[in-house]
Amino acid sequence: LLKTDPAEKAAQMAAIMKEIRGYSGSDNLVLVTHLEDIEALTGVAPREGEAVVVAPDGDGLKVLGRVTF
């Protein structure tokens, strides 16, 4: 879960975005996290068992789609 302290939360978000932007593997990068983190990163509130597919876009993430399992 992301920290509640604004400075710590910002550092965590920056680290997550660095990981996503820096990924150069040949397959998809899959990250599993909590609802609160997904909301903070994407603005989307997925349901239980739902994946949010994103791509780096400027300073943030662009939601490409959602998949329910």
Secondary structure, 3 states (H helix, E strand, C coil): CCCCCHHHHHHHHHHHHHHHHHCCCCCCCCCCCCHHHHHHHHCCCCCCCEEEEEEEECCEEEEEEEEEC
